[in-house]
Amino acid sequence: MATDLEKERFLNEFGRDYGYPGAPKNIDDLRDNEFKRLKEVVYLDHAGATLYSESQMEAVFRDFNSTLYGNPHSQNNSSLMTSDIVGEARLQVLDFFNASPGEYKCVFTSGATAALKLVGETFPWSNQSTFMYTMENHNSVLGIREYALREGAAAIAVDIEANAIHNQRFSGKSAVNITPHHVQLRREAGCGKKEFTSNTYNLFAFPSECNFSGQRFNLELVNVFKEGSYEISGPFTLQRGHCMVLIDAAKGSATTSPDLSKYKADFVVCSFYKLFGYPTGIGALIIRNEHANLLKKTYFSGGTVAASIADIDFYKKRDDIEEYLEDGTISFLSIASLRHGFKVLNDLTMPAISRHVGSLAMYVRRSFMSMTHVGGQSACVVYGLNCLELLPSEMGPTVSFNLKRPDGSWFGYREVEKLASLSSIQLRTGCFCNPGACAKHLGLSHSDLLSNVEAGHVCWDDHDILNGKPTGAVRVSFGYMSTFEDAQKLLKFIESTFVSFPAPCTYLDPVSERPFHPPLEDDDRVTARYFLKSIMVYPIKSCAGFNVESWPVSGAGLLHDREWLLKRLSGEILTQKKVPHMCYITTSIDLKLGALSVESPRCTEKLQILISDSSVAEGEQMNRYNQRNDIDNWFSCAIGFPCTLVRSSASENYLCSNRVKSIPRICRDLHTRLNFVNEGQYLLISEASVIDLNSRVKSSKPYAPLRNIKCSSINRDSFYLEFCYPTSSIPNIE
């Protein structure tokens, strides 16, 4: 009932924008008929990849099954058919961006990244050029600076004052204020300082929509930079010459494509799986015709030359810019399927899609901003433009945030992601390959970033909190098929899992830090008490552990817990998911003897390894027992194929970074704090959970019930159990 009331409130505010009321199918019909696979799943990673519809794929298969497509680099009928389809696809892409074929060309690439790389490697850089880009750019844009710096050009990241661009440009006044960061130069890579010439070309790059925060950039930036109506604070001045503008529309064009009839950017890149899910591995570079001859390509291939001679230095490039820049045979089957994806968007219309996803994002953003704990502390920090009255043109359908505990400390974003997965909510966490926006919104300094790298943090790892600060964020993003129910399930999950609410006569239990209800007077209820019933130590990851009444604790957790693991000779880590028989390998440690004992029903003799028997080379994190082939042979027999035992040990790393002179040199000793754990040193599981698991196993066939379960506990994404099955069969534990 509460959900119905909430949806009624939502529709009262957003009903005109939500649900495609004027389209052939409204949002409920769309979900029921086109996305049946989402019945039990809340998919909220459309900024990563949106989803294809069932009718779209059916149309693609019908097309492929009824049409003979040949390689377009030929003159037979099937090849000519393909060439025609490719030509129509180019025009359809230009039409999507409202780009006149008389002004622009469409070059197909393997994706937006390949399109950006193509600009970088063919752009006419000189040591008088400047590559300027906003801090909010994706890594694929940042990579262009390598080409610029190699040719002696300057590269500089800038911040653009929010809301500083207006539709009306002022005579004699700056239309936008720019704050530059460090000027990056590699003069040693150039050939010495050259005098300015009228042929100097500069490049400015910005995203139409930031894939970290969802902030949309005013496309008036194109005209501002081409006209030079901007002001740069500080001593830096942009070199004279021609200023060319690149728009990264890979994220933004999924809901609002740049109108190139109004904002005549020189380069625009897009990726089609961001638009309609399929096909992947295909993107486009939109180029203004007048700049086509400026791009200087070194490599040539089969389709890019009109003629070449094998034994002398001669080749003639093709006149058409598309054929000149597209290497080899293009992905013509993927290109042929684009029209079926565009049909989906055209049926709904892009303005309606933008309004639909915008209403959901605004609803979620406002809800996050108003979330508070029982004491009034803010529970959620939302990144981007934090205004309750945002305009749809200012923010896209992306909401990035981090969650706080009542005491002000942070929940790790990986914890949020893993618990969300258990609730069938698919979202994304980290920095989303956008280091500039990540550092900017999280308030991370250069010292913070370098310190995080030295601590071992890399993209996509589990180091979500370092030195008390988040290293990334949680991101939810909506697509054209997202619903109010998706948004509502997300909000309910966040509230029920991470937000503390008032309750009568409650106090925080000192162990669980959860609200706890003591019994009332004359109440027969017994106060719940929590105590540690048993301790399990698992010396070898994914092998059986052993039970102890007490055990020493080290900086890495329980002493020797998950200190060893098994690997294939190829380097693949072995777990019970891949090798179920590992559950039969039992382990124990005798601290007095300083020995690890291992047994397996496949081996006649018990293996005993002296814990002190290791010689770890300085700087290495893992030690392989190269001098103990008998150990590897024993485990190979126990597993059934060649493998090796690897041990984790403390190590010293000396990592320094001093590439930018203005950044302080950071160099310190670091010690490994964790063994081979997924991310947590201590894993806890309640007895009630074990009982519940056993009851579920008993009620499900074909597997027999567990006779005994020994467990250490639940870690954010997994729990380690010793499964004792009948010896007749072992299930493949996923």
C-alpha positions in Angstrom: 0.0 0.0 0.0 2.8 2.4 0.9 4.4 1.6 -2.5 1.2 2.5 -4.3 1.0 5.8 -2.5 4.6 6.6 -3.3 4.0 5.8 -6.9 0.9 8.0 -6.9 3.0 10.9 -5.6 5.7 10.2 -8.1 3.2 10.2 -11.0 1.6 13.4 -9.7 4.9 15.1 -10.2 6.5 13.2 -13.2 3.5 11.6 -14.9 3.8 13.7 -18.0 7.4 12.6 -18.4 7.4 9.0 -17.2 6.3 5.9 -19.1 6.0 7.0 -22.8 2.2 7.8 -22.7 2.2 8.7 -26.4 4.3 5.8 -27.7 3.1 2.5 -29.3 4.1 0.8 -26.0 4.1 2.3 -22.6 6.8 1.4 -20.0 4.8 -1.5 -18.5 4.1 -3.1 -21.9 7.7 -2.5 -22.8 9.0 -4.4 -19.8 6.5 -7.2 -20.0 7.0 -7.9 -23.7 10.6 -6.8 -24.5 12.6 -7.5 -21.3 11.3 -10.6 -19.7 14.8 -11.4 -18.5 14.5 -8.5 -16.0 11.6 -10.0 -14.2 13.5 -10.7 -11.0 16.4 -8.3 -11.6 16.9 -4.6 -11.1 19.4 -3.5 -13.7 20.9 -0.1 -13.0 24.2 0.0 -14.9 22.9 1.5 -18.2 25.9 3.9 -18.2 28.1 0.8 -18.6 25.9 -0.9 -21.2 22.2 -0.6 -21.8 20.1 -3.6 -22.8 18.8 -4.8 -26.1 15.1 -5.6 -26.6 13.7 -8.9 -27.7 12.0 -7.5 -30.8 15.3 -5.8 -31.7 17.2 -9.1 -31.7 14.4 -10.9 -33.5 14.6 -8.4 -36.2 18.4 -8.8 -36.4 18.1 -12.6 -36.7 15.4 -12.3 -39.4 17.5 -9.9 -41.3 20.6 -12.1 -41.1 18.6 -15.3 -42.0 17.0 -13.7 -45.1 19.8 -11.5 -46.5 23.1 -12.5 -48.1 25.8 -10.1 -46.8 29.2 -10.2 -48.5 32.5 -8.5 -47.9 32.0 -4.9 -49.1 35.5 -4.9 -50.6 34.2 -6.6 -53.8 31.9 -6.1 -56.7 29.5 -9.1 -56.5 25.9 -8.6 -55.7 26.1 -9.6 -52.1 29.0 -7.2 -51.6 27.1 -4.3 -53.3 24.1 -5.1 -51.1 26.4 -4.7 -48.0 27.9 -1.5 -49.3 24.4 0.0 -49.7 23.4 -1.0 -46.2 26.7 0.5 -44.8 26.0 3.7 -46.7 22.5 3.9 -45.3 23.9 3.3 -41.8 26.3 6.2 -42.1 23.4 8.5 -43.0 21.3 7.2 -40.1 24.1 7.9 -37.7 24.5 11.4 -39.1 20.8 11.9 -38.8 20.8 10.8 -35.2 23.2 13.7 -34.5 21.3 16.1 -36.8 24.5 16.4 -38.9 24.3 17.3 -42.5 26.1 14.9 -44.9 27.4 18.0 -46.6 29.2 19.0 -43.4 30.1 15.7 -41.7 31.3 12.2 -42.4 30.7 9.1 -40.4 33.7 6.8 -39.8 32.9 3.4 -38.2 35.3 2.2 -35.5 35.5 -0.7 -33.1 34.0 1.6 -30.4 34.2 5.1 -28.8 37.7 4.3 -27.5 39.0 3.4 -31.0 37.4 6.6 -32.3 39.2 8.7 -29.7 42.5 6.9 -30.4 42.1 7.6 -34.1 41.7 11.3 -33.4 44.8 11.3 -31.2 47.1 9.5 -33.6 46.1 11.4 -36.7 45.7 14.9 -35.3 48.2 17.5 -36.6 50.1 18.1 -33.3 53.1 20.4 -33.1 55.1 21.7 -30.2 53.0 24.8 -30.4 49.8 22.8 -30.0 47.8 22.5 -26.8 45.5 19.6 -25.8 43.0 21.0 -23.3 40.3 18.8 -21.7 37.9 19.0 -18.8 38.7 17.1 -15.6 35.5 15.1 -16.1 36.8 13.2 -19.2 37.0 9.4 -19.4 40.4 7.7 -19.5 39.9 7.1 -23.3 40.0 10.9 -23.8 43.0 11.3 -21.4 44.9 8.8 -23.5 45.0 11.3 -26.4 47.5 13.4 -24.4 50.1 10.7 -24.9 50.1 11.6 -28.7 50.1 15.3 -27.9 53.0 15.1 -25.4 55.0 12.9 -27.6 55.0 15.6 -30.3 56.1 18.3 -27.8 52.6 19.8 -27.4 51.2 20.9 -24.0 48.4 19.1 -22.3 46.3 20.6 -19.6 43.2 19.6 -17.6 40.7 22.4 -16.8 37.7 23.0 -14.6 34.8 25.0 -16.1 32.7 27.1 -13.8 29.3 25.5 -13.4 26.4 27.4 -14.9 28.9 29.9 -16.4 27.8 29.3 -20.0 24.7 31.1 -21.2 22.8 30.7 -24.4 23.4 34.4 -25.0 27.0 35.2 -25.6 28.0 38.6 -24.5 29.9 41.1 -26.6 33.2 42.0 -25.1 32.7 39.6 -22.1 33.9 36.1 -21.4 31.2 33.5 -21.8 32.9 31.0 -19.6 35.6 31.0 -16.9 38.3 28.3 -17.1 40.6 27.2 -14.2 43.6 25.3 -15.4 45.5 22.6 -13.6 49.1 21.6 -14.1 50.6 22.2 -17.6 52.0 18.9 -18.8 55.0 19.0 -21.1 57.6 16.6 -22.5 59.8 19.0 -24.3 62.6 16.4 -24.5 60.3 14.4 -26.8 60.1 17.3 -29.3 62.6 18.7 -31.7 63.1 22.0 -30.0 60.9 25.1 -29.8 59.4 26.1 -33.1 58.0 29.5 -34.0 54.3 29.9 -34.1 52.7 29.4 -37.5 49.2 29.9 -38.8 49.0 26.1 -39.1 49.1 25.4 -35.4 46.1 23.4 -34.2 44.8 23.0 -30.7 42.3 20.5 -29.4 39.7 20.9 -26.7 37.8 17.8 -25.5 34.8 17.5 -23.2 32.0 14.9 -22.6 28.4 15.8 -23.4 27.7 14.0 -20.1 30.0 13.1 -17.2 29.8 9.3 -16.7 30.8 9.7 -13.0 28.3 12.3 -11.8 25.8 12.5 -14.6 26.4 16.3 -15.0 25.6 17.4 -18.5 27.9 20.0 -20.2 26.3 22.9 -22.0 27.1 22.3 -25.7 27.5 26.0 -26.1 31.1 25.2 -25.1 31.7 24.2 -28.7 31.0 27.8 -29.9 32.7 29.4 -27.0 36.0 27.6 -27.7 35.8 28.0 -31.4 35.2 31.7 -31.0 37.7 32.1 -28.2 35.2 33.8 -25.9 36.6 32.4 -22.7 38.9 33.5 -19.9 41.6 31.4 -18.4 42.7 32.2 -14.8 46.3 32.2 -13.9 49.5 32.6 -16.0 48.6 29.9 -18.6 47.6 31.2 -22.0 46.4 29.1 -24.9 48.6 29.3 -28.0 47.2 31.1 -31.0 46.0 29.0 -33.9 43.0 26.9 -34.9 41.0 25.5 -32.0 39.2 22.3 -32.8 36.6 20.7 -30.5 35.9 17.1 -29.7 32.8 15.9 -27.9 32.8 12.5 -26.2 29.1 11.6 -26.6 29.5 7.9 -25.7 27.5 8.3 -22.5 25.4 11.4 -23.2 24.0 10.3 -26.6 22.1 7.4 -25.0 19.5 9.9 -23.9 20.4 13.3 -25.4 22.5 13.4 -28.6 24.4 16.5 -29.5 22.7 18.6 -32.2 25.5 19.2 -34.7 23.4 21.6 -36.7 23.7 24.1 -33.7 26.9 23.1 -32.1 29.4 22.4 -34.9 32.0 20.3 -33.1 34.9 19.0 -35.2 34.8 15.5 -33.8 32.1 13.5 -32.0 32.5 9.9 -30.8 29.8 7.5 -29.9 29.3 3.8 -29.0 26.2 2.0 -30.1 25.8 -0.6 -27.3 25.4 2.5 -25.0 22.4 3.5 -27.2 20.5 0.2 -27.6 22.5 -2.7 -26.2 23.5 -4.5 -29.4 25.8 -4.7 -31.2 28.9 -4.3 -29.1 32.3 -3.6 -30.6 31.1 -0.9 -32.9 31.3 2.8 -32.6 31.6 5.9 -34.8 33.7 9.0 -35.3 31.8 12.0 -36.7 34.2 14.3 -38.5 33.6 17.7 -40.1 34.4 17.5 -43.8 36.6 20.6 -43.9 39.1 19.0 -41.4 39.2 15.6 -43.1 42.5 16.3 -44.9 44.2 17.5 -41.7 44.2 14.0 -40.2 47.5 12.4 -41.1 47.4 8.6 -40.9 50.6 6.6 -41.0 49.4 3.0 -41.4 47.5 1.8 -44.4 45.7 -1.5 -45.0 43.7 -3.3 -47.6 40.7 -1.0 -47.7 42.5 2.3 -47.0 44.5 2.6 -50.2 43.5 3.0 -53.9 46.9 1.6 -55.0 50.2 0.4 -53.6 53.4 -1.1 -55.0 55.1 -3.9 -52.9 58.8 -3.3 -53.7 59.0 0.5 -53.8 57.9 3.2 -51.5 54.6 4.1 -53.1 50.9 4.1 -52.2 47.9 6.2 -53.0 45.3 6.7 -50.3 41.6 6.6 -51.1 39.8 9.9 -51.5 36.8 9.1 -49.3 37.7 9.9 -45.6 35.7 7.0 -44.4 37.6 4.5 -46.5 40.9 6.2 -45.7 40.4 6.0 -41.9 38.7 2.6 -41.6 41.3 -0.1 -41.4 40.6 -3.4 -43.2 37.1 -4.9 -43.6 34.6 -3.0 -41.3 32.3 -5.0 -39.1 29.6 -5.0 -41.7 27.2 -7.4 -40.0 27.2 -5.3 -36.9 26.7 -2.2 -39.0 23.8 -3.9 -40.8 22.1 -4.5 -37.4 22.3 -0.8 -36.3 19.0 0.1 -38.1 17.1 -2.3 -35.9 18.4 -0.6 -32.8 17.7 2.9 -34.1 14.1 1.8 -34.8 13.6 1.1 -31.1 14.8 4.6 -30.2 12.8 6.2 -33.0 9.6 4.5 -31.9 10.0 5.9 -28.4 11.7 9.2 -29.6 14.8 10.5 -28.0 13.0 13.5 -26.2 10.6 11.0 -24.6 13.5 8.8 -23.5 15.3 11.7 -22.0 12.2 12.8 -20.1 11.5 9.3 -18.9 15.0 8.5 -17.5 15.4 12.0 -16.2 12.3 11.7 -14.0 13.6 8.5 -12.4 17.1 10.0 -11.8 15.7 13.1 -10.3 13.4 11.1 -8.0 16.2 8.9 -6.8 18.6 11.9 -6.4 16.1 13.8 -4.3 15.4 10.7 -2.2 19.1 10.1 -1.5 19.7 13.8 -0.6 16.9 13.6 2.0 18.0 10.4 3.6 19.0 10.8 7.3 19.8 8.5 10.2 17.9 8.4 13.4 20.0 11.2 14.8 19.5 13.5 11.8 22.9 12.7 10.3 23.0 12.6 6.5 23.1 9.0 5.3 24.0 9.7 1.7 26.4 12.0 -0.2 25.3 12.6 -3.8 27.9 13.8 -6.3 27.3 16.4 -8.9 25.0 19.3 -8.9 23.3 19.0 -5.5 20.2 21.1 -6.0 16.7 19.8 -5.4 15.4 21.9 -8.3 17.7 20.7 -11.0 16.8 21.1 -14.6 16.7 18.0 -16.8 19.2 19.7 -19.1 21.7 19.9 -16.3 21.9 16.3 -15.1 21.6 13.0 -17.0 20.1 9.7 -15.8 23.1 8.9 -13.6 23.3 9.2 -9.8 26.6 8.6 -8.0 26.8 8.5 -4.3 28.4 7.1 -1.1 26.8 6.1 2.1 27.7 7.2 5.6 27.2 5.6 9.0 25.7 7.6 11.9 29.1 8.2 13.3 30.2 9.9 10.0 32.4 7.0 8.7 31.9 5.6 5.3 30.3 2.4 4.1 32.6 0.9 1.5 31.2 1.0 -2.0 32.1 -2.7 -2.6 30.0 -3.6 0.5 27.1 -1.8 -1.1 27.6 -3.5 -4.4 27.8 -7.0 -3.0 24.8 -6.6 -0.8 22.9 -5.1 -3.7 23.8 -8.2 -5.8 22.3 -10.4 -3.1 19.1 -8.4 -3.5 19.3 -8.8 -7.3 20.2 -5.2 -7.9 22.9 -4.7 -10.5 24.9 -1.4 -10.1 28.4 -0.3 -10.6 31.1 1.0 -8.2 34.6 2.6 -8.4 35.7 5.5 -10.4 34.2 4.3 -13.7 37.5 5.0 -15.6 37.0 8.7 -14.9 39.9 9.6 -12.5 39.5 13.4 -12.9 35.8 13.5 -11.9 36.4 10.9 -9.2 39.2 12.9 -7.5 37.2 16.1 -8.0 34.0 15.0 -6.4 35.6 12.9 -3.7 38.0 15.6 -2.8 41.1 13.5 -3.3 44.4 15.4 -3.6 47.4 14.2 -5.6 49.0 13.0 -2.4 45.8 11.0 -1.6 45.8 9.4 -5.1 49.5 8.5 -5.0 49.2 7.2 -1.5 46.3 5.0 -2.6 48.3 3.6 -5.5 51.2 2.9 -3.2 48.8 1.0 -0.9 48.1 -1.3 -3.8 44.8 0.3 -5.0 44.1 -0.2 -8.7 40.9 0.0 -10.7 38.2 -2.6 -10.0 39.8 -3.8 -6.8 38.3 -4.1 -3.3 40.2 -1.2 -1.6 37.1 1.0 -1.3 38.2 2.9 1.9 41.8 4.0 2.4 42.9 6.4 5.1 39.3 7.0 6.1 38.3 8.2 2.6 36.4 6.5 -0.2 38.4 5.7 -3.3 35.4 5.6 -5.5 31.6 5.7 -5.4 28.4 3.8 -6.1 26.7 4.6 -9.4 23.2 3.8 -10.5 22.1 4.8 -14.1 18.8 4.4 -15.8 17.9 3.3 -19.3 14.9 3.7 -21.5 13.3 0.5 -20.1 13.9 1.4 -16.4 10.8 1.7 -14.3 9.6 3.4 -11.1 9.6 -0.1 -9.5 13.4 -0.4 -10.2 14.0 3.0 -8.5 11.7 2.1 -5.6 13.5 -1.3 -5.0 16.8 0.5 -4.9 15.7 3.1 -2.4 14.1 0.4 -0.1 17.3 -1.6 -0.3 19.4 1.4 0.7 17.1 2.4 3.5 16.6 -1.0 5.0 20.3 -1.9 4.8 22.3 1.2 5.5 20.0 3.8 7.2 19.2 3.6 10.9 15.7 4.4 12.0 14.3 5.2 15.5 12.8 2.5 17.5 11.2 2.6 21.0 13.5 1.6 23.9 16.4 0.7 21.8 20.1 0.8 22.2 23.0 -0.3 20.0 24.3 -3.8 20.8 28.0 -3.5 21.5 28.8 -6.4 19.2 26.6 -5.9 16.2 26.1 -2.1 16.4 22.5 -2.7 15.4 19.4 -1.5 17.3 18.5 -4.0 20.0 15.2 -4.3 21.9 15.6 -5.3 25.5 12.6 -7.2 27.1 9.9 -5.3 28.9 9.1 -6.0 32.6 7.2 -9.3 33.2 7.9 -10.2 29.6 8.6 -13.9 28.9 11.0 -13.0 26.1 14.6 -13.8 26.7 17.2 -11.1 25.9 19.2 -12.1 22.8 22.8 -12.7 23.5 25.6 -13.1 21.0 28.7 -15.1 21.6 31.4 -16.8 19.6 30.6 -20.5 19.4 33.5 -21.7 17.4 36.6 -20.6 15.5 37.6 -22.1 12.2 41.0 -21.6 10.6 41.5 -22.2 6.9 45.3 -22.3 6.2 44.8 -23.2 2.5 42.2 -21.2 0.7 39.2 -23.2 -0.3 40.4 -26.4 1.4 38.9 -27.7 4.6 39.8 -25.9 7.8 40.1 -27.0 11.4 38.2 -26.0 14.6 40.0 -24.5 17.6 38.8 -23.1 21.0 41.4 -20.2 20.9 43.8 -18.9 18.4 46.4 -16.1 18.0 45.5 -13.0 16.0 47.9 -11.2 13.7 47.8 -8.1 11.6 46.3 -10.2 8.7 43.6 -11.7 10.9 43.7 -15.2 12.4 47.3 -16.4 12.4 48.0 -18.4 9.2 44.4 -18.1 8.0 44.2 -18.3 4.2 48.0 -17.9 4.1 48.4 -20.5 1.3 46.6 -21.3 -1.9 46.8 -23.7 -4.8 47.4 -22.6 -8.4 47.5 -24.3 -11.8 50.9 -24.1 -13.5 49.2 -21.5 -15.8 48.7 -19.3 -12.8 45.0 -19.8 -12.3 43.9 -19.8 -8.7 42.1 -22.9 -7.7 38.9 -22.8 -5.6 36.1 -25.2 -4.8 34.0 -23.5 -7.5 36.4 -25.0 -10.0 37.7 -28.0 -8.1 35.0 -29.4 -5.7 37.3 -32.1 -4.5 39.3 -29.5 -2.6 36.8 -29.8 0.2 38.2 -33.2 1.0 41.7 -31.8 1.6 41.9 -31.4 5.3 44.3 -29.1 7.1 45.6 -28.5 10.6 48.4 -26.5 12.2 50.4 -27.4 15.3 51.8 -24.1 16.6 54.2 -25.8 19.0 55.8 -27.9 16.2 55.4 -25.0 13.8 54.0 -27.3 11.1 51.1 -27.4 8.7 49.6 -30.9 8.2 47.6 -31.8 5.1 45.6 -35.0 4.3 43.7 -36.1 1.3 41.8 -39.4 0.6 43.7 -39.5 -2.8 47.1 -39.6 -1.0 48.3 -42.4 1.1 50.6 -40.3 3.2 50.0 -37.2 5.3 51.9 -34.1 4.1 53.7 -32.0 6.8 55.1 -28.6 5.9 57.3 -26.7 8.3 55.8 -23.2 8.5 59.3 -21.7 8.9 60.4 -23.5 5.7 60.2 -20.5 3.3 62.7 -18.2 1.8 60.8 -15.2 0.4 62.8 -13.0 -1.9 62.8 -9.3 -0.9 60.0 -7.4 -2.6 57.9 -10.5 -3.4 54.5 -11.1 -2.0 54.2 -14.8 -2.7 56.7 -17.6 -2.2 56.5 -20.7 -4.4 58.1 -23.8 -2.9 60.5 -24.2 -5.9 62.9 -26.2 -3.7 60.1 -28.5 -2.5 58.9 -30.3 -5.6 57.6 -33.1 -3.4 55.0 -30.7 -2.0 53.8 -29.7 -5.4 53.7 -33.4 -6.4 51.6 -34.2 -3.3 49.0 -31.5 -4.1 49.0 -32.5 -7.8 48.0 -36.0 -6.7 45.4 -34.7 -4.3 43.8 -32.4 -6.9 44.2 -34.7 -9.9 46.2 -32.4 -12.2 49.5 -30.4 -11.9 49.4 -27.5 -9.4 51.6 -25.7 -7.1 51.3 -24.3 -3.5 51.8 -20.6 -3.0 52.2 -18.8 0.3 51.5 -15.2 1.1 54.0 -13.3 3.2 54.7 -9.8 4.4 56.7 -7.8 1.9 58.2 -4.4 1.5 57.3 -2.2 -1.4 59.2 0.9 -2.3 57.0 2.9 -4.7 57.8 6.5 -5.5 56.2 8.9 -8.0 57.8 12.2 -9.1 56.6 12.7 -12.6 55.1 16.1 -11.9 57.6 18.4 -10.2 54.9 20.3 -8.4 53.6 17.2 -6.7 55.5 16.3 -3.5 57.6 13.1 -3.7 56.0 10.3 -1.8 58.0 7.3 -0.7 57.3 5.0 2.2 57.6 1.4 3.3 54.4 -0.6 3.0 53.6 -3.9 4.5 51.1 -6.4 3.2 48.2 -6.6 5.6 46.1 -9.3 4.1 46.6 -12.9 3.1 44.6 -14.6 0.3 41.3 -13.2 1.5 38.6 -11.9 -0.7 38.7 -8.7 1.2 38.0 -9.2 5.0 40.3 -10.7 7.5 37.5 -12.0 9.7 34.4 -13.8 8.4 31.3 -14.2 10.6 28.2 -16.3 10.2 25.3 -17.0 12.6 24.2 -20.4 13.6 20.7 -19.5 12.4 22.1 -18.9 8.9 23.7 -22.4 8.9 20.4 -23.9 10.1 18.5 -22.1 7.4 21.0 -23.2 4.7 20.7 -26.8 5.8 17.0 -26.6 5.7 17.1 -25.3 2.2 19.6 -28.0 1.1 17.3 -30.7 2.6 14.3 -29.4 0.7 16.2 -29.2 -2.7 17.2 -32.1 -4.8 19.1 -33.9 -6.4 21.8 -33.3 -3.8 21.7 -35.1 -0.5 21.4 -32.9 2.7 24.6 -31.8 4.4 25.5 -34.1 7.2 27.7 -31.5 8.9 28.7 -27.9 8.3 31.6 -26.2 9.8 31.9 -22.5 9.0 33.9 -19.4 9.8 31.5 -16.9 8.6 30.1 -14.5 6.0 32.3 -12.0 4.2 30.7 -9.3 2.2 30.5 -11.4 -0.9 31.1 -15.0 0.2 31.2 -17.4 3.0 33.6 -20.3 3.6 32.1 -23.6 4.7 33.4 -27.1 5.0 30.7 -29.1 3.2 30.6 -32.7 4.2 28.7 -34.6 1.5 28.2 -38.3 1.0 31.2 -39.8 -0.6 29.2 -40.9 -3.7 29.2 -37.5 -5.3 30.3 -33.9 -4.8 28.2 -31.1 -6.3 29.7 -28.3 -8.3 29.5 -25.5 -5.7 28.9 -22.2 -7.5 
